[in-house]
Amino acid sequence: MDRLPNQKVTTGYNDLQQVEVSIEAARKTVGSATISMDPEFLEHAQNAVNHAKTQLANARANATGVDEEFLTNCENALSECEHQLNEALQ
């Protein structure tokens, strides 16, 4: 498990895995919300997208350079989620 001395929580995931999990959660939440068009679900979807954006920004800040293709793919997937959500909200 990944754990730094000043961290209180051990998740077992590194930054890149956290990004991947949060984007997948956002993708599923947005999909469900845009099918149902329930205002509460749409709000949860927006929160999931925002959380994934935060995770992605954190990973990009700590990127080693070898992660660039992965992070670019994540940005594209998150952009698709945002686009789908924005289309539903219009």
N, C-alpha and C positions, 0 to 999 in steps of 0.2 A: 504494500500500500504506500502511496505517496504521502509523505508528511514532512513538513519543514519544522524545525524546532519551535518557531513562534506561532504555529497553527494549532488551533484547538480541535479542529474537526478533520478526520481522515475519511476520505470518500472512496479511495481506491481508484479514482479517475485522475488523469492528468488534465491540463488545460484543454488540450485538443479533444479529448474524449468528452469533456464537459460541454464543449461547443457542439460537438456532434449530437449529443443527447438532447441539448436544449433546442437545437434546430429541428430535430426530429419531433420533439414534443410540440414545438410551434407549428410545424407542418400538419400534424394530426389535429391539433386544436383548431387551427384555421380552417382545415377541411371540414370538420364537424360543424363549426360555427357558420360557415358559409352555406352549408346544406340546410341547417335549421333556420338560419337568419334570426335566431333568438338574440335580443339585445344583450342579455347577460353573457351568453356564450361568445358573442362578438367582442365584448369587453375583456373576457378571459383570453381570447385569442390575441387581442392587442397586447395584453400583459405578457403573454408567452413570447410574442415577437420582440417586445422590449427587453425581456430577460435574455433572450438569445442574442440580441444585439450587444448587450452588456458583456455577456460571456465571450462573444467574438472580439470585442474591443480589448478585453483583458488578454485574450490569447494573442492577438496581434501585437500588443504592447510587449509581450514576453517571447515573441517569435524568434526562432533561431536562424531563420533564413531558409532552412531546408523545408519548412512547413508552408512555404508560399503557395504552392499549387493547392494544397488542402484548404488553406484559408480562403483562397480565391473561390474555390468550389463552394465553400460554406457561405461566402458572401452572396454568390449567385443563388443558392438555394433559399437563403433568407430574403433576398430581393423578390424572388418568386412568391414567397409567402406574403410579403408586404403588399405586392401588387394584387394578389388574389383578395386579400382582406380589404384593400382600398376600393377595389371594384365592387365588393359587396356592400361597402358603406356608402357608396354613391347613390 
